[in-house]
Structures are given as C-alpha cells and as structure tokens.
C-alpha cells in the first residue's frame, strides 16, 4: 500500500510517502527563518507559509508514487490555521483519486516515530510501552497497551518542556528555536555554580515548567549577564528540566512495570536528555527508544507510520469532516 501523508500542525510543512514499510520520501520545509525574527511562531505567518509550500511538496510526492492508495494528514492538535492547510489538501487528493482519507493524532505520530529505523517501519515495541511525548507544545505521558490503545496518564499544567527551552533561550537573548542553543551552551559550560529546583507536582503524572522559567528570570536579575553566566544558566536550566521529565517517567515506569520507554517529540533530540534517560533506565533493565533525530521534529513520515498501523490492523476511519480531536482514544473503538 502506498500512503501519502501530509503535516502542517505548526511551523513545518511536510509531505511523505510510505510504500509498504519503506519510507521512500519525507520532504520538510522549515519556517525557522520566517519566525526567527519574532523569537517564536506567529500563527498567521505559519499558515500563510503552509499555503504557499504545501502544493509544491504534494506535487513532488505525487511524482514519486503517481497515485496513492490512501491519504493521511495530522488533524490535531496544532495551530488552527496551520491544521486546515494539510486537511484541505488531503481531502482534495482523497476525493480526486477516490482513496481513503485518514486523520492522524499528531502526538501519536511523535510516539510511533520511534519505530522508524533507517527509513523503514520496524516492529520494535514490546507492549505495554510507556511513552513520553516532549515537544514545543506538549509534555505528556501515555501508557500504550497496543497500537491504537492509549491511556493518557498526565500532561503539562502550563508550559510544555520545549516551550520552556525556547522561552529560557529568549530570556538569555538567544535566537529561535532555543532548544538547540540551550543544549550547545550547556555543553560548553559543563557545570554550574548554582542549580534550579526541578519542578515536581506530587499528585499524578503531570508536569509544570512555568516555575522553572520564572526561576531563570529571577537568576538573570542577580548580576551582569556575561557569556559565562549565560552558559551556567543554560546548564542549570537544562539539568532541572530533564530531571523533571525523568522523575515522572521513572514513577510511571515503576507503577506500570514496563520494559520499554519511548521518548518522542522535538525535545527528544536533546543529547543530554538521551544520555540521562538511557543511563538511568538502563540500570533497571528498561530499554529506552528514541526516534532518529531527523524524525524528532514535526514531519509527515510519522503520520504515514500511524496510517500504516491502522491499515495493518484493518482499522481506519475514513474522515467525513475535518476536526481537531485532542483526546487520546482508541481508534479501534472509533472504527
């Protein structure tokens, strides 16, 4: 089965092709240069750029496969104006070729992107799996019982982890996106003469990062902002943020006795996070899975993987309307 998948949830426009298990194409147009001067994503500018680039990427993808057997698109969560671009494009292609249209939850895509190895969809999960989705807009823990059977254990009460990275970078005067720069400066520091409290909510598996961001702002007011001071702040912030993600994931892994932890989303590209999670869970014999770094940020390949799993299970919902269903429910039951 040849699946054409589209993605435009935030600030990357993407089209991908899955030919069976092989991801033969994954085109991504990044809007970083558009949003960098604003030090954050401007929704109207994002949707306009998606409208300009989507047809270009779709045409390139269709040259690759000629005619798709199904079309998938990320229907949410995301920016409303951005979401509608891929939704309309996908519905149009589906109607034109008279093929099934499959709406994908964007966060499920981040989780399933861990299955992509060397551009092939692999069978690496040993259910149940604990999934941590850490991105610019989301920080969530899921218990994954099987494909399409997800239970959301907790999410963020305020800022997401990636958002905290970007906002801290902005406070330090770094360019957007801030995550890679924070990681670079933290690595250059190697240590810090102070630490930030790692945010922890005692009840359940929820996250909170706004207080950590505030602690950074207070620290900045203490003394002159030199290059070395910036590096120390970046180091202390990164350690506190990763510690918060690690502690909650550890608690959930122990409660549900999982043998695998899958970490997806933009923050999963952070090298220090990968090191900390792998070392910590390795001591307990728990395997930690990460996507290839090129699949950490938003891309259409992960939507193609989701659609592949639906068709493999014989379960898909042919979309009759465009919505942004944010609830993680069993798509098996829906179908």
N, C-alpha and C positions, 0 to 999 in steps of 0.2 A: 504494500500500500504506500502510495506517495502522498505525504501530508505537507501542505503549505501552511506555515504558521506565521502570524503577524504579532508584533508587540509595539505598543506606544503608550505605556502606562504613565510615564513621567517624562524623562528628557533623553531617551534613546529611541530612535526609530529602527525597527529591525524586521527582517524577513528571513525565514529559514525553511529548509526543505529536509524532510526525513524520508528516505527511500528505504522502507523496511526499518531495520535497526541503524542504518547508516545515515548520519547527518552530513549530507553532501554539500550543504550550503548554510552559512549563517552570516548574514550581512547586517552590520550595525552602523548606523550613523549617529555619532555622539554630538550632543548640543553643548558640550562644555564651553566652547569658545563663545557661544551666544550668552550663556548665563554667568560666565566668569566675572564680567564687569559689575554684575549686581551681587556677587558673592552668594548666590542662591538661585533656585529655579523660579523663573517668572512664568506662571501658568499660561498666560495668553501667548507669550513668545514661544513657549514649548508647543502648544497646539498648532500654531501657525507653521512652525518648522516641520512638524509631523506632516501637515497637509502638503507641504512642498516636496518632501522627500519620500513619502510612502509610495507614490506611483512609480518612482524611479526604482526603488528596491523591489517592488512587486514585479515590474517588467523584467528585471534581471533574474528573479527567481523563476518566473514562468518560462524564460528562455532555457532554464536548466531542466525543467520537468515537462514542459509543453502543456500538460493537463493534469491537475491534481485529482486525487481520489477523495480528498477531504480538505477542508479549510478550518484552521484553528486560530483563535485570537484570544488575547487576555482581556477579559471583560471586567476585571477589577481585582483588588482595589487599585486606585490610582487617581490622577487628576481628571476631572470630568471632561474637560475639553480635549485632553490628550486621548482618553479612552475611546471617544467616539470616532476618532480617525481610523484606527485599526478595525473597529467594529463595523463601520460603514464599508470599508474596503473589503473586509472578509465576507460580509453579507452579499456584496455586489458580485464578488468572484464566485461565491457559492451558488447564487442564482444563475449566473451566466453559464457555469459548467454543470449545473444540476447535481451538485455533490453535497454531502452532509456538512453542516456548519457546527463547530464545537466551541463553546465558550469555556475558557480556562480560568481558574482562580490563579492569579499572579503569584501568590505565596506558595501554592502547591508546586508551581514551576521552580521556584528557588530551591525547594526541598528536593525535587526529583532531578535537578541538575547535577546532584552528586552521582547520579548513575552514568553520566556521560564520561567515558574514558576513551581517549584517542578518537574522538568524534564518532563513537559507537555507543548505542544504548545497551548497557550491561545489566545483568541480574546480580546485584551485589548486596541487596538488603536481606537481612535475616530478621523478620518481624517477630515481636514488636520492636520498633525503632523509635528513639527519641529524637525529635527534630528541633533544632534551634534555628529560627529564621531571624537574622540580624541585618537590617538594611537601613537606608536613609529614612524610611517612613515607618518601619515596623521592627518590633522586637517581640517575638512570640515563641512559646514552647508548645509543641504538639506531641501527643502520643499517637504514633502511626501503627495501626494494627494490621493494615494491608493496604494495597492500592485503593484509594477512594474511601478508606475508613479512617477518619482523622478525628481526634479529640483535642480541642484547644485547651491547654492547661492554664495558660496565663499569657498576658501581653503587657505592653507598657502603659503606665498611667499618664504619662506626659510625653517627654521627648523620647524618640527611638535612639538606639545606640549610634547609628550612622549620623543622625541629625545632631547628636551631642558632639560627635567628632567634628562635623562641619561648623557648628556654632563656636566651638572652642577655637578652631583654626581662625575663624573670623575675628574673635576677640584678640588673638595673637597677631592679627594683621596678615595672615597667610592667604594665599589665593584659594579659590574654589575649584574643584572639590577639596575639602580639607583633610579627609581621611588619609590619603597617601602622604601628604606633607607632615601630618602629625606623626605618622609612623617613621618617616625619614628623620625628623628632628629628634624623636625619642631615641632612635638608634644611635644618633650622633652623640647624645648626652650619655647614654649608658647607665646612668644613675641619676638620682636627685637627692638633694639635702633635706627634702620635705616630702610629705605624702598627702594625698587627698583621701578622705573617707570613702570607702567603696559603698555605693548606695545599696541598701538592702531593705526590702519590705518583708516583715516577719511572717505574714499570713499568705499562704499560697505560693504561686509561681509567677507573680507579677514583677515587672521591672519599673524603675524610675531613674531617670538620668538628669532631670532638670536641676536637682540639688547639687549634683557634681559640677554642672555648668556654672551655677552660682558660686560655688567654692572657687572655681578658677577665676571668676570675675573679682572676687574679694582678694585673692592672692595677687592679682595684677596690680591692685591698688597699693600694695605694701611698699614697693620700691621701683626704681627706674627699670624700664623694660629693655634689658640688654639681650644680645643674641644668646648668650649662655643661659640667662634666666628663662628665655622662651623655650629653650631646649629642655630645661628641667621641668617646666610646666607641662610640656608635651609628654615627657616621660611619665611624670606622676599621674597625669590625667589618663593616659593610655593604660597604665597598670591598674588604676581604680576601675575603669570601665570594663576591662577584660575580666577582672576579678568578680565584678557583679554578675556578668554573664556566666562565668564559670561556676560560681557558687549555686545559682539557681538551677543550672543544668545538672550539676552534681546531685543536688537534692532530688530532682525529678528522676534521674537515672537510678538512684538508690531505691526510691519508692516503687518504681515500676519494674525494677530488675531487668533492665535492657542490656543487651550485649553490644549494641551499636548506637552511636550518637552521630547524627548527620547535621552538619552546620552549613547553611546556605545564606545567600544574600550578599550584598556588597561588602559588608564588614568581614565576611568570611575570607576575603582576600588578604586581610591583615596578617603579616608574617608572625608577629608576636603572639597574636591570638592562636594561630595554628600550632605554634610551638607549645604554648601553655596548655591547650586542650589535649594535644597528643601526649605530652609528658604526664599530665595529671591522670587522665583516664587510662593511659597505658599501664599505670601501676595497679589498676583494678581489673585489668584484663578486658577492658571495654575498647572496642575499635572505634576510632573517630574518622568520619568520612567528610571530605571537603570536595567542592567542585573544582575542576581546573579553573585557574584564575580568570581565563577569558570568558567563563560562564558564570562568574560570580555576580557581575553587574547585570542589569536588565538586558535580556536578549530573547529572540523568538525561538531559539533552539529548545529552551526549557518548555515552552508551550507545545512544541512538537512532541516532546517526550511525554507530556501529560496526555495528549491526544492519542499517541501510540498505545499507552497503557489502557485507555478507555476501549479502543478498538480491539486490543488483545483480549480484554475481559468480555468483549461482546456487549459493552455498556457505554452508550453515549447518548447525550441529549441533543437532538437537532434543535438549535436555537430558533425560536419563533419571534423573539424580541431581544433587544439589547438591554441588559441590566448590569448592575454592579453589585452582585450578591456578595456581601462581605463575610457572611457566615460560612464557617468551615463545616460542611455537612457531608454526608455520604452521597457521592454522586451515583453510587449503585442504587441507593434507595430512590433517588430522584428519577432515575431512568426506568 
